[in-house]
């Protein structure tokens, strides 16, 4: 019985390369599409949330100097689930104008809102705050590069 479980799992794992534009590949695509259609709404939502979280984590780990505001990620979440900004603002007890300012980067994300976002979107509230902090550091580094470059451990030791 245990052997059958292992063999069954093996049959679901792709271990060999597959050429694109082959009938085998088309059958594989059809199988994936069929599995995708069988997902429940809850499963689809979970996958969407995971994808959005991965995008946020990827941004944090990237060396890309292009800023992506907390608002960019919030808009992505709202857009994915077709939630209007006004409805969201009302739901979380914020004025639509304040939410709009947050999205545009004119207002900082509070720790309380990070907790709310984390609860709603099922991710770590620190992720939201880390994105904000990364952006602040990048902007500060850009503005104060020459001033910051004058500091070094070697110079400090020489004193």
N, C-alpha and C positions, 0 to 999 in steps of 0.2 A: 504493500500500500504506500509506504514512504517513497519507494522508488518511482511510483507512478506520479506522485506530486512533483518530484524533482524533474522528471522527464516532461511533465506538463509545463513547468516553468521554463525549461530549456527551449521548448517549442515556441515560446512567446518572445524569446530574446534573439535579436539579430547579432550574429557573430561573424558573418562573412560580408565582404564588400558586395555591393549590388550596383550594377551599371544603370545609369539613368537612361531613359528612352528604350526600355525593354518591357516586354509583357510582364515579367516578374515584378519590375518596379511599379508598373501601373496597377497590378493586383495588390501590391503592398500599400500603395496610395489609397486604393479603394477600401481596403481593410481599415486603414487609419481613419478615413472619412466616415465609414460606417460606425466605428467605435466612438468617434467624436459626436455623431448624431445621437448616440444612445446615452450620452451624458445627461444627468439631471441638471436643472437650473442651478442648484446648489453647487454641483461639481464645476460647472462652467464659471460661476462667480468666483469660486476658490482659485481656479486656474488664472482668471483675470487678475485677481488680487496678488497672486504669486508673481505674475509677470510684471506688474507695476512695482512691486517691492524689489524685484531683481533689477529693474531699471534704476530705481533709486540707489540701491547698493552699488550698482555698476558706476553710477555717477560719482559716488563718494570715493570709490577706489581708482577712478580714472585720473590721469594727469592732465586731462583736458582743461585748458584755462577758460573755456567758455562757460559762463555762469548759467546755471539752470536754477531758477528761483524755486522756493518752496511752493509758490503759487503755480508754477509750471506743473509740478507733480500733483498738486491738488486739482488743477483743471483736468489733468489726465484722468484722475480717479473719477471726477464728476462726469466727464465726457464718456468714459467707458461704461458707466452705469446709467447714463442719460438722466443725470440729476441736474436740475436747474440751480444756478447759483443762489437765487433768492430763496428757493425751497430749502437748500442746504443751510443758508444763513439763518433762516427762521428755525430750522430744526436744532441747530447748535446754540441758539440764543444770541446771535450776533446781528448787528445791523448790516443790511446788504452793502452799504457803503464801506463799512469797516472790512468786510470780507473782500470786497473789490480791491481795497488798498493793500491787503495782505497778498492777494494774488498778483498785483502789480509790483510788489516789493517795496511799497511805500510805508508799510507797517510791518513790524517784526512779529514773528510767531511767538506767542506766549507758551510757557510750559504747560499751562492748563489746556490750551488748544491742542498742543502736541499730544497730550493724554487723550483728548477727545478724538483726534484724528486716528491715533493708534487703536483706540477701541472700535471705532466705526470701520476702519479699513483693515483691521486685524494684522497690524504690524507694530513694530517697536516704536514707541513715541520718540526715542532717542534718534531714530532714523531721520525724522523730520527736523529735529533740532541740529543734528550733525550736518545736514544739508545747509541749513541757515548759517551755521558756524563756518563751514568750508567757504561759503560765498563771502562772508565777512572777512575771513583771513585773506582770500584771494584779492579782494578789493583793497584791503589795507596794504598788502604786500606790493601791489601794483603802485599804489599812491606813495609809499614810503620806502621803495626799494633802495635808493641811494643811502638813505638814513640808516636803514637796517644793515646794509652791507658793511658799515664801519665797525660792526661788532664781531669779535671772534674770540674763541677760547685762548688761542695763542697770544693775542694781544693782552688779554686779561692776566695770563700767567706771567708775562713779562713785567707787569706793573709791580 
